[in-house]
Amino acid sequence: MAKNLNRVFFGLKCTECGYQRRPSIKNKKNTPDKLEVKKFCPKCNKTTTFVETKLGK
């Protein structure tokens, strides 16, 4: 099976409290900029903006 080199793993971090969600995947060829997504934050208990971060190893 061929590997897709355009796919990268990244994490999502809440802009208000700093809570980090599980890893996600994106195609860096289609979306080269940092991703911003509105998701529910269980720590804040409301919908907030999550921004793309590097995964900690």
C-alpha positions as CSV (number, residue, x, y, z in Angstrom):
1,M,0.0,0.0,0.0
2,A,1.4,3.4,-1.0
3,K,1.9,6.1,1.6
4,N,0.4,9.5,1.1
5,L,3.2,12.1,1.9
6,N,0.7,15.0,1.8
7,R,-1.1,13.8,4.9
8,V,0.2,15.1,8.3
9,F,-0.8,14.5,11.9
10,F,-1.5,17.4,14.2
11,G,-3.2,18.2,17.5
12,L,-6.0,20.7,18.3
13,K,-5.6,23.1,21.2
14,C,-8.4,25.2,22.8
15,T,-7.6,29.0,22.6
16,E,-9.3,29.7,25.9
17,C,-8.1,27.1,28.4
18,G,-5.3,25.2,26.5
19,Y,-7.0,21.8,26.5
20,Q,-5.5,19.6,23.8
21,R,-7.7,17.2,21.9
22,R,-6.7,13.9,20.2
23,P,-4.6,13.9,17.0
24,S,-6.2,14.7,13.6
25,I,-5.0,14.4,10.0
26,K,-5.1,16.9,7.2
27,N,-3.9,17.2,3.7
28,K,-1.2,19.9,3.7
29,K,-1.4,20.3,0.0
30,N,-5.1,21.4,0.2
31,T,-4.9,23.3,3.5
32,P,-1.3,24.7,3.9
33,D,-2.4,27.3,6.6
34,K,-3.0,26.5,10.2
35,L,-6.4,25.0,10.8
36,E,-9.0,26.7,13.1
37,V,-12.1,24.7,14.0
38,K,-14.9,25.3,16.4
39,K,-15.4,22.3,18.7
40,F,-16.9,21.6,22.1
41,C,-14.3,21.9,24.9
42,P,-15.1,19.6,27.9
43,K,-12.9,21.7,30.2
44,C,-14.6,25.0,29.4
45,N,-18.0,23.3,28.9
46,K,-18.7,25.4,25.8
47,T,-17.9,25.6,22.1
48,T,-14.6,27.3,21.5
49,T,-12.1,27.8,18.7
50,F,-9.4,25.1,18.5
51,V,-6.1,25.8,16.6
52,E,-3.6,23.5,15.0
53,T,-0.6,22.5,17.1
54,K,2.3,20.1,16.7
55,L,1.9,16.7,18.3
56,G,4.0,16.1,21.4
57,K,6.0,12.9,21.3
